[in-house]
């Protein structure tokens, strides 16, 4: 399984990828994936989110990429503080999540993982996309 997409529902399937749930990840041999996509991080409680990211990184081959997408909690908090977003918007976004993850959480986690670096980071209005790379 060279390319994996982590899914929550069948509608998350991507063509050209092995579409697996996070529970199926144990079927994948460590160090064998060149590309993993996980856009479902907001569906996991905080502790599981950290464990899942670490386990996903273990599956990467050398120079492999892990793409993670999660709610941009840092930006949303700033927007609320500035009055640019109201409680109705905040409630609708937060109700879709099991946990929130700040940019600083990702930086701290990656700093503790040997051989993993942040390759790129993208921001949109409500989400952050972080691409991690395994470098030995």
N, C-alpha and C positions, 0 to 999 in steps of 0.2 A: 504494500500500500504506500505508494509514493506521495500522493496528494490526498489530504483528508479535509473534509468539511464537517465540523461538529454541528449537529442539528438538535432542535427541540421538537420540531414538528416536521411532517413530510413536506410541507410547503417551503422549508428551508433548504431542500436539496439543491445542489449545484451540479450541472453537467460536467463531466470530466474529473470528478472527485469521488472518492469513497465517502459516502455520507453515513456518519456514525453518530450515535448518541454518546454523551460523555461516559456513560456506563459501559459502552462497548470499547472504550479506549484501551482497556487492559488486554484486548486481543491483538493490539499493535505492538510489534517488537520495538524496543528502545533503539534510537539511532537510525531509523529507517525512512523517515519522512522528509522530503525536500520542502514541502509546503503544507501548512495546516492553517485553516481558517476557523475562527470561533467568534461569531457575532452574537452569541447568546450569554455573555458573561453576566448580564443583569438578571438572569434567571436563577442565579445561584446565591445562597447566603454567603456572607463575607468569608467565613472560614473555608467553605468549599471552593469559593472563587480562587483563593490563594493556592489551595491544594491542586485544583484543576490546572491553573497556569503552570505550576511547577511540573506536573505530570505531562502536560502538553509539550513543554520544553524538552523533557527527557526523550520524547519520541522523535525529535528533530535529528536529522543527519547533520554532519559538519557542513556549515554554510547554509543550513536550512532556515526557512522563514516561518514564523508564527504570526499571523495577523489576528489581532484582538480588537473587538469593537465593544465599547461600553459608554454608558451615559456620561456626558461631560458635566459631572457634578460641580466642578470648580466654576465653570462658566455660569451654570444655572444659579449657584449661590450668589455670584457677583451680580447677575441680572436682578435677582430678587432684592438684594441689598440696595441696588441703585434705583429700584422702583420700576425697572424695565419688564418685570414679569410679576404677575400677581399670584395669589394663593390658588386660584382655579387652575392656572397653567402648571404650577408646581405640584399640585395634587394629582393632576392627570398624568404627569411624567413619573412621579415617584410611585404612584399606585401600580405601575407596570414593572417595578423592580423588586427584587428580593434583597438587594444590597446596593450601596453606593460606593464608588471607587474614585478617589481623587487622583489627579496627576501625580502628586507626591507619593501616593501609595505605590503606583507603578514604578516610579524611579527607585524607591526604597527596596521594593521586591527584587527588581533586576540587579541592583547593586549587591544583593546577597546571593545571587546565583552565579556560580562560576561558569564562564564560557558563554554567557548570554549578554547581548548588548541591545540597546534600543537602536534600530536601524533608521526608522522614520516615524514621525508622528503627524497625523492629519487631524484637523478639527473641522466640524461643521456646526450647525446651530445647536444641536442637542447631543451629539456624540463625539467621542474621541476614537480614532483608529490608530493603534500602535502596532508597528511591525517590529518584532524581535528577531534577532539573528543569532544562531549558534556559531560561535567561533572558538575553535580549540587551539 
